Amino acid sequence: MKSISSPSEKRPDVKRKSSSETSKTDWARLKTMKDEDIDLTPDHPEADIDHIRNGIVRHGLRPAPGKTSVSLRIDTDVLEWFKSQGPGYQVKINAVLKAFRDASV
């Protein structure tokens, strides 16, 4: 026996309603808008150099080595310090570990 949620058992006369009845987008204004008309707000800031650098394709470079997920116990104060440095704290921890590895050679 199929449940009522099965596609073959749904009532064909039931229509889904749109989440918005009418669009509130001013399409005519968007069609005539130029780049200088766009107001950059904190929700849409200008791209910074790090954002652009991270988006560049790595042509001619060796592929980045794969990553392995591990569970690691770190002192709370050390972890909090890395997190306080801003986004990407795990990448920074990895960079410190690489630097230690390279210095130990």
N, CA, C and O atoms as a GROMACS GRO file, in nm:
protein
  420
    1MET      N    1   0.084  -0.118   0.000
    1MET     CA    2   0.000   0.000   0.000
    1MET      C    3   0.088   0.124   0.000
    1MET      O    4   0.183   0.134   0.078
    2LYS      N    5   0.058   0.220  -0.088
    2LYS     CA    6   0.138   0.342  -0.098
    2LYS      C    7   0.080   0.448  -0.005
    2LYS      O    8  -0.040   0.455   0.019
    3SER      N    9   0.170   0.531   0.047
    3SER     CA   10   0.124   0.639   0.134
    3SER      C   11   0.068   0.753   0.050
    3SER      O   12   0.089   0.758  -0.071
    4ILE      N   13  -0.002   0.844   0.114
    4ILE     CA   14  -0.063   0.957   0.044
    4ILE      C   15   0.043   1.050  -0.012
    4ILE      O   16   0.015   1.128  -0.103
    5SER      N   17   0.166   1.044   0.041
    5SER     CA   18   0.272   1.131  -0.009
    5SER      C   19   0.337   1.076  -0.136
    5SER      O   20   0.419   1.144  -0.198
    6SER      N   21   0.301   0.956  -0.173
    6SER     CA   22   0.355   0.897  -0.295
    6SER      C   23   0.306   0.978  -0.415
    6SER      O   24   0.190   1.017  -0.419
    7PRO      N   25   0.394   1.003  -0.515
    7PRO     CA   26   0.354   1.082  -0.631
    7PRO      C   27   0.232   1.026  -0.703
    7PRO      O   28   0.149   1.102  -0.754
    8SER      N   29   0.220   0.894  -0.708
    8SER     CA   30   0.107   0.835  -0.781
    8SER      C   31  -0.024   0.847  -0.703
    8SER      O   32  -0.131   0.830  -0.761
    9GLU      N   33  -0.017   0.876  -0.575
    9GLU     CA   34  -0.137   0.886  -0.492
    9GLU      C   35  -0.178   1.030  -0.463
    9GLU      O   36  -0.281   1.052  -0.400
   10LYS      N   37  -0.100   1.128  -0.508
   10LYS     CA   38  -0.136   1.267  -0.483
   10LYS      C   39  -0.257   1.305  -0.566
   10LYS      O   40  -0.279   1.254  -0.676
   11ARG      N   41  -0.335   1.396  -0.510
   11ARG     CA   42  -0.453   1.440  -0.582
   11ARG      C   43  -0.412   1.531  -0.697
   11ARG      O   44  -0.338   1.627  -0.674
   12PRO      N   45  -0.455   1.504  -0.818
   12PRO     CA   46  -0.414   1.584  -0.933
   12PRO      C   47  -0.471   1.726  -0.933
   12PRO      O   48  -0.416   1.813  -0.999
   13ASP      N   49  -0.581   1.751  -0.859
   13ASP     CA   50  -0.644   1.882  -0.862
   13ASP      C   51  -0.580   1.982  -0.766
   13ASP      O   52  -0.618   2.099  -0.764
   14VAL      N   53  -0.482   1.938  -0.685
   14VAL     CA   54  -0.416   2.027  -0.590
   14VAL      C   55  -0.300   2.097  -0.660
   14VAL      O   56  -0.211   2.032  -0.713
   15LYS      N   57  -0.303   2.232  -0.659
   15LYS     CA   58  -0.196   2.310  -0.719
   15LYS      C   59  -0.114   2.374  -0.609
   15LYS      O   60  -0.167   2.418  -0.507
   16ARG      N   61   0.016   2.380  -0.631
   16ARG     CA   62   0.102   2.447  -0.535
   16ARG      C   63   0.094   2.596  -0.559
   16ARG      O   64   0.094   2.642  -0.674
   17LYS      N   65   0.088   2.672  -0.451
   17LYS     CA   66   0.088   2.816  -0.463
   17LYS      C   67   0.231   2.866  -0.460
   17LYS      O   68   0.317   2.810  -0.392
   18SER      N   69   0.254   2.971  -0.534
   18SER     CA   70   0.386   3.035  -0.533
   18SER      C   71   0.408   3.100  -0.397
   18SER      O   72   0.313   3.143  -0.332
   19SER      N   73   0.534   3.106  -0.355
   19SER     CA   74   0.564   3.170  -0.227
   19SER      C   75   0.542   3.320  -0.233
   19SER      O   76   0.524   3.385  -0.130
   20SER      N   77   0.544   3.377  -0.353
   20SER     CA   78   0.513   3.519  -0.369
   20SER      C   79   0.414   3.532  -0.484
   20SER      O   80   0.435   3.476  -0.592
   21GLU      N   81   0.309   3.605  -0.461
   21GLU     CA   82   0.205   3.618  -0.562
   21GLU      C   83   0.255   3.696  -0.684
   21GLU      O   84   0.233   3.656  -0.798
   22THR      N   85   0.323   3.809  -0.659
   22THR     CA   86   0.376   3.889  -0.769
   22THR      C   87   0.519   3.929  -0.736
   22THR      O   88   0.555   3.947  -0.620
   23SER      N   89   0.598   3.943  -0.840
   23SER     CA   90   0.737   3.984  -0.822
   23SER      C   91   0.742   4.130  -0.780
   23SER      O   92   0.668   4.213  -0.831
   24LYS      N   93   0.830   4.159  -0.686
   24LYS     CA   94   0.850   4.297  -0.641
   24LYS      C   95   0.974   4.358  -0.706
   24LYS      O   96   1.017   4.467  -0.669
   25THR      N   97   1.030   4.287  -0.804
   25THR     CA   98   1.149   4.336  -0.873
   25THR      C   99   1.110   4.439  -0.978
   25THR      O  100   1.016   4.417  -1.055
   26ASP      N  101   1.181   4.550  -0.981
   26ASP     CA  102   1.158   4.655  -1.080
   26ASP      C  103   1.243   4.622  -1.203
   26ASP      O  104   1.355   4.671  -1.218
   27TRP      N  105   1.188   4.536  -1.291
   27TRP     CA  106   1.263   4.486  -1.406
   27TRP      C  107   1.302   4.598  -1.502
   27TRP      O  108   1.412   4.595  -1.557
   28ALA      N  109   1.215   4.695  -1.521
   28ALA     CA  110   1.246   4.807  -1.612
   28ALA      C  111   1.367   4.885  -1.561
   28ALA      O  112   1.453   4.923  -1.640
   29ARG      N  113   1.374   4.909  -1.431
   29ARG     CA  114   1.487   4.981  -1.373
   29ARG      C  115   1.615   4.900  -1.388
   29ARG      O  116   1.720   4.957  -1.418
   30LEU      N  117   1.608   4.768  -1.367
   30LEU     CA  118   1.727   4.685  -1.379
   30LEU      C  119   1.782   4.683  -1.521
   30LEU      O  120   1.903   4.680  -1.541
   31LYS      N  121   1.694   4.686  -1.620
   31LYS     CA  122   1.738   4.683  -1.760
   31LYS      C  123   1.815   4.810  -1.799
   31LYS      O  124   1.902   4.805  -1.886
   32THR      N  125   1.784   4.922  -1.736
   32THR     CA  126   1.849   5.049  -1.770
   32THR      C  127   1.964   5.083  -1.675
   32THR      O  128   2.030   5.185  -1.694
   33MET      N  129   1.988   5.001  -1.575
   33MET     CA  130   2.088   5.030  -1.472
   33MET      C  131   2.230   5.012  -1.525
   33MET      O  132   2.258   4.918  -1.600
   34LYS      N  133   2.320   5.100  -1.486
   34LYS     CA  134   2.462   5.092  -1.521
   34LYS      C  135   2.541   5.051  -1.397
   34LYS      O  136   2.489   5.058  -1.285
   35ASP      N  137   2.666   5.010  -1.416
   35ASP     CA  138   2.749   4.966  -1.304
   35ASP      C  139   2.760   5.073  -1.196
   35ASP      O  140   2.756   5.042  -1.077
   36GLU      N  141   2.775   5.198  -1.236
   36GLU     CA  142   2.792   5.305  -1.136
   36GLU      C  143   2.666   5.333  -1.057
   36GLU      O  144   2.670   5.402  -0.955
   37ASP      N  145   2.551   5.280  -1.103
   37ASP     CA  146   2.425   5.297  -1.031
   37ASP      C  147   2.411   5.199  -0.915
   37ASP      O  148   2.324   5.215  -0.830
   38ILE      N  149   2.496   5.098  -0.912
   38ILE     CA  150   2.486   4.994  -0.810
   38ILE      C  151   2.548   5.045  -0.681
   38ILE      O  152   2.664   5.087  -0.679
   39ASP      N  153   2.470   5.040  -0.574
   39ASP     CA  154   2.516   5.085  -0.443
   39ASP      C  155   2.574   4.964  -0.368
   39ASP      O  156   2.501   4.871  -0.334
   40LEU      N  157   2.705   4.967  -0.344
   40LEU     CA  158   2.767   4.857  -0.271
   40LEU      C  159   2.747   4.878  -0.122
   40LEU      O  160   2.788   4.980  -0.066
   41THR      N  161   2.683   4.783  -0.060
   41THR     CA  162   2.657   4.790   0.083
   41THR      C  163   2.741   4.683   0.152
   41THR      O  164   2.804   4.602   0.084
   42PRO      N  165   2.744   4.681   0.285
   42PRO     CA  166   2.821   4.576   0.353
   42PRO      C  167   2.777   4.435   0.313
   42PRO      O  168   2.856   4.341   0.323
   43ASP      N  169   2.653   4.419   0.267
   43ASP     CA  170   2.609   4.287   0.221
   43ASP      C  171   2.673   4.249   0.090
   43ASP      O  172   2.685   4.131   0.057
   44HIS      N  173   2.716   4.350   0.012
   44HIS     CA  174   2.777   4.328  -0.118
   44HIS      C  175   2.901   4.418  -0.132
   44HIS      O  176   2.902   4.510  -0.213
   45PRO      N  177   3.004   4.390  -0.054
   45PRO     CA  178   3.122   4.476  -0.059
   45PRO      C  179   3.203   4.453  -0.187
   45PRO      O  180   3.185   4.353  -0.255
   46GLU      N  181   3.291   4.547  -0.217
   46GLU     CA  182   3.381   4.526  -0.330
   46GLU      C  183   3.472   4.409  -0.298
   46GLU      O  184   3.505   4.385  -0.182
   47ALA      N  185   3.512   4.336  -0.400
   47ALA     CA  186   3.599   4.221  -0.381
   47ALA      C  187   3.737   4.268  -0.338
   47ALA      O  188   3.791   4.362  -0.396
   48ASP      N  189   3.794   4.204  -0.238
   48ASP     CA  190   3.930   4.238  -0.197
   48ASP      C  191   4.028   4.148  -0.271
   48ASP      O  192   3.988   4.050  -0.334
   49ILE      N  193   4.155   4.180  -0.262
   49ILE     CA  194   4.258   4.109  -0.338
   49ILE      C  195   4.264   3.960  -0.301
   49ILE      O  196   4.290   3.876  -0.387
   50ASP      N  197   4.240   3.927  -0.173
   50ASP     CA  198   4.242   3.785  -0.133
   50ASP      C  199   4.130   3.708  -0.201
   50ASP      O  200   4.149   3.594  -0.244
   51HIS      N  201   4.013   3.770  -0.212
   51HIS     CA  202   3.900   3.705  -0.277
   51HIS      C  203   3.932   3.678  -0.424
   51HIS      O  204   3.902   3.571  -0.476
   52ILE      N  205   3.992   3.774  -0.488
   52ILE     CA  206   4.028   3.760  -0.630
   52ILE      C  207   4.138   3.655  -0.647
   52ILE      O  208   4.130   3.571  -0.736
   53ARG      N  209   4.241   3.661  -0.559
   53ARG     CA  210   4.352   3.566  -0.568
   53ARG      C  211   4.303   3.423  -0.551
   53ARG      O  212   4.350   3.332  -0.620
   54ASN      N  213   4.210   3.402  -0.459
   54ASN     CA  214   4.159   3.268  -0.436
   54ASN      C  215   4.075   3.218  -0.552
   54ASN      O  216   4.058   3.097  -0.568
   55GLY      N  217   4.023   3.308  -0.636
   55GLY     CA  218   3.941   3.268  -0.748
   55GLY      C  219   4.019   3.244  -0.877
   55GLY      O  220   3.962   3.199  -0.975
   56ILE      N  221   4.148   3.274  -0.878
   56ILE     CA  222   4.228   3.259  -0.999
   56ILE      C  223   4.258   3.111  -1.022
   56ILE      O  224   4.294   3.039  -0.930
   57VAL      N  225   4.242   3.069  -1.147
   57VAL     CA  226   4.270   2.929  -1.182
   57VAL      C  227   4.420   2.905  -1.179
   57VAL      O  228   4.497   2.992  -1.220
   58ARG      N  229   4.461   2.789  -1.132
   58ARG     CA  230   4.603   2.757  -1.114
   58ARG      C  231   4.662   2.699  -1.242
   58ARG      O  232   4.699   2.582  -1.244
   59HIS      N  233   4.673   2.779  -1.350
   59HIS     CA  234   4.731   2.732  -1.476
   59HIS      C  235   4.881   2.712  -1.461
   59HIS      O  236   4.951   2.800  -1.411
   60GLY      N  237   4.929   2.597  -1.504
   60GLY     CA  238   5.072   2.571  -1.504
   60GLY      C  239   5.131   2.540  -1.368
   60GLY      O  240   5.252   2.518  -1.358
   61LEU      N  241   5.052   2.537  -1.266
   61LEU     CA  242   5.103   2.507  -1.132
   61LEU      C  243   5.074   2.361  -1.098
   61LEU      O  244   4.983   2.300  -1.155
   62ARG      N  245   5.152   2.308  -1.007
   62ARG     CA  246   5.125   2.172  -0.962
   62ARG      C  247   4.991   2.169  -0.890
   62ARG      O  248   4.954   2.267  -0.824
   63PRO      N  249   4.919   2.060  -0.901
   63PRO     CA  250   4.792   2.051  -0.829
   63PRO      C  251   4.817   2.057  -0.678
   63PRO      O  252   4.916   2.005  -0.628
   64ALA      N  253   4.727   2.121  -0.609
   64ALA     CA  254   4.738   2.128  -0.463
   64ALA      C  255   4.721   1.987  -0.407
   64ALA      O  256   4.637   1.911  -0.455
   65PRO      N  257   4.800   1.953  -0.306
   65PRO     CA  258   4.787   1.818  -0.249
   65PRO      C  259   4.650   1.801  -0.183
   65PRO      O  260   4.588   1.898  -0.139
   66GLY      N  261   4.604   1.677  -0.179
   66GLY     CA  262   4.475   1.649  -0.117
   66GLY      C  263   4.478   1.675   0.033
   66GLY      O  264   4.584   1.683   0.094
   67LYS      N  265   4.363   1.687   0.090
   67LYS     CA  266   4.350   1.711   0.233
   67LYS      C  267   4.292   1.586   0.298
   67LYS      O  268   4.218   1.510   0.235
   68THR      N  269   4.326   1.565   0.423
   68THR     CA  270   4.273   1.455   0.501
   68THR      C  271   4.208   1.511   0.625
   68THR      O  272   4.266   1.595   0.694
   69SER      N  273   4.088   1.467   0.654
   69SER     CA  274   4.017   1.513   0.772
   69SER      C  275   4.067   1.435   0.894
   69SER      O  276   4.072   1.312   0.891
   70VAL      N  277   4.105   1.507   1.000
   70VAL     CA  278   4.151   1.443   1.123
   70VAL      C  279   4.083   1.508   1.242
   70VAL      O  280   4.033   1.620   1.234
   71SER      N  281   4.081   1.436   1.350
   71SER     CA  282   4.034   1.490   1.476
   71SER      C  283   4.159   1.521   1.557
   71SER      O  284   4.242   1.432   1.580
   72LEU      N  285   4.172   1.645   1.601
   72LEU     CA  286   4.295   1.688   1.666
   72LEU      C  287   4.261   1.763   1.794
   72LEU      O  288   4.175   1.851   1.793
   73ARG      N  289   4.327   1.728   1.902
   73ARG     CA  290   4.303   1.797   2.029
   73ARG      C  291   4.403   1.911   2.042
   73ARG      O  292   4.524   1.888   2.044
   74ILE      N  293   4.351   2.032   2.050
   74ILE     CA  294   4.433   2.153   2.060
   74ILE      C  295   4.393   2.227   2.186
   74ILE      O  296   4.275   2.230   2.222
   75ASP      N  297   4.491   2.285   2.254
   75ASP     CA  298   4.458   2.365   2.372
   75ASP      C  299   4.357   2.473   2.335
   75ASP      O  300   4.365   2.533   2.228
   76THR      N  301   4.262   2.496   2.424
   76THR     CA  302   4.155   2.591   2.398
   76THR      C  303   4.208   2.730   2.367
   76THR      O  304   4.159   2.797   2.276
   77ASP      N  305   4.309   2.774   2.442
   77ASP     CA  306   4.361   2.910   2.420
   77ASP      C  307   4.427   2.923   2.282
   77ASP      O  308   4.419   3.029   2.220
   78VAL      N  309   4.492   2.816   2.236
   78VAL     CA  310   4.555   2.819   2.103
   78VAL      C  311   4.447   2.826   1.995
   78VAL      O  312   4.458   2.906   1.902
   79LEU      N  313   4.344   2.743   2.007
   79LEU     CA  314   4.237   2.743   1.910
   79LEU      C  315   4.165   2.877   1.907
   79LEU      O  316   4.136   2.930   1.799
   80GLU      N  317   4.136   2.933   2.023
   80GLU     CA  318   4.069   3.063   2.029
   80GLU      C  319   4.154   3.172   1.964
   80GLU      O  320   4.101   3.261   1.899
   81TRP      N  321   4.288   3.164   1.982
   81TRP     CA  322   4.375   3.264   1.921
   81TRP      C  323   4.367   3.256   1.768
   81TRP      O  324   4.355   3.358   1.701
   82PHE      N  325   4.373   3.132   1.714
   82PHE     CA  326   4.362   3.116   1.569
   82PHE      C  327   4.227   3.167   1.519
   82PHE      O  328   4.221   3.236   1.418
   83LYS      N  329   4.118   3.134   1.589
   83LYS     CA  330   3.986   3.180   1.548
   83LYS      C  331   3.975   3.331   1.554
   83LYS      O  332   3.905   3.391   1.473
   84SER      N  333   4.044   3.394   1.650
   84SER     CA  334   4.038   3.540   1.663
   84SER      C  335   4.109   3.611   1.548
   84SER      O  336   4.091   3.731   1.529
   85GLN      N  337   4.190   3.539   1.472
   85GLN     CA  338   4.262   3.598   1.360
   85GLN      C  339   4.172   3.618   1.239
   85GLN      O  340   4.214   3.677   1.139
   86GLY      N  341   4.048   3.570   1.246
   86GLY     CA  342   3.954   3.588   1.136
   86GLY      C  343   3.925   3.458   1.065
   86GLY      O  344   3.971   3.351   1.106
   87PRO      N  345   3.848   3.468   0.957
   87PRO     CA  346   3.810   3.347   0.882
   87PRO      C  347   3.931   3.271   0.830
   87PRO      O  348   4.036   3.330   0.802
   88GLY      N  349   3.916   3.141   0.817
   88GLY     CA  350   4.023   3.058   0.762
   88GLY      C  351   4.121   3.009   0.867
   88GLY      O  352   4.237   2.981   0.836
   89TYR      N  353   4.075   2.997   0.992
   89TYR     CA  354   4.168   2.956   1.097
   89TYR      C  355   4.225   2.817   1.074
   89TYR      O  356   4.339   2.790   1.112
   90GLN      N  357   4.149   2.727   1.012
   90GLN     CA  358   4.200   2.593   0.987
   90GLN      C  359   4.312   2.596   0.883
   90GLN      O  360   4.409   2.522   0.893
   91VAL      N  361   4.298   2.682   0.783
   91VAL     CA  362   4.402   2.698   0.681
   91VAL      C  363   4.529   2.754   0.746
   91VAL      O  364   4.640   2.712   0.712
   92LYS      N  365   4.512   2.847   0.840
   92LYS     CA  366   4.627   2.906   0.908
   92LYS      C  367   4.698   2.803   0.996
   92LYS      O  368   4.820   2.799   1.002
   93ILE      N  369   4.620   2.720   1.064
   93ILE     CA  370   4.680   2.613   1.145
   93ILE      C  371   4.760   2.520   1.055
   93ILE      O  372   4.870   2.480   1.091
   94ASN      N  373   4.706   2.487   0.939
   94ASN     CA  374   4.776   2.401   0.844
   94ASN      C  375   4.905   2.466   0.797
   94ASN      O  376   5.007   2.398   0.784
   95ALA      N  377   4.902   2.598   0.771
   95ALA     CA  378   5.022   2.670   0.727
   95ALA      C  379   5.130   2.667   0.835
   95ALA      O  380   5.248   2.651   0.804
   96VAL      N  381   5.091   2.683   0.961
   96VAL     CA  382   5.188   2.678   1.071
   96VAL      C  383   5.250   2.539   1.080
   96VAL      O  384   5.371   2.526   1.101
   97LEU      N  385   5.169   2.436   1.066
   97LEU     CA  386   5.221   2.300   1.070
   97LEU      C  387   5.317   2.273   0.954
   97LEU      O  388   5.419   2.207   0.972
   98LYS      N  389   5.284   2.325   0.834
   98LYS     CA  390   5.374   2.310   0.719
   98LYS      C  391   5.506   2.381   0.744
   98LYS      O  392   5.612   2.327   0.714
   99ALA      N  393   5.499   2.502   0.799
   99ALA     CA  394   5.621   2.579   0.828
   99ALA      C  395   5.708   2.504   0.928
   99ALA      O  396   5.831   2.501   0.914
  100PHE      N  397   5.647   2.443   1.029
  100PHE     CA  398   5.723   2.365   1.127
  100PHE      C  399   5.787   2.246   1.060
  100PHE      O  400   5.903   2.214   1.085
  101ARG      N  401   5.711   2.178   0.974
  101ARG     CA  402   5.766   2.063   0.902
  101ARG      C  403   5.885   2.105   0.817
  101ARG      O  404   5.989   2.038   0.819
  102ASP      N  405   5.871   2.214   0.742
  102ASP     CA  406   5.979   2.260   0.654
  102ASP      C  407   6.102   2.307   0.732
  102ASP      O  408   6.215   2.291   0.687
  103ALA      N  409   6.080   2.365   0.850
  103ALA     CA  410   6.191   2.413   0.932
  103ALA      C  411   6.263   2.296   0.999
  103ALA      O  412   6.378   2.310   1.039
  104SER      N  413   6.198   2.184   1.012
  104SER     CA  414   6.256   2.068   1.079
  104SER      C  415   6.343   1.984   0.989
  104SER      O  416   6.409   1.891   1.036
  105VAL      N  417   6.346   2.014   0.862
  105VAL     CA  418   6.420   1.933   0.765
  105VAL      C  419   6.567   1.955   0.774
  105VAL      O  420   6.644   1.894   0.700
   0.00000   0.00000   0.00000
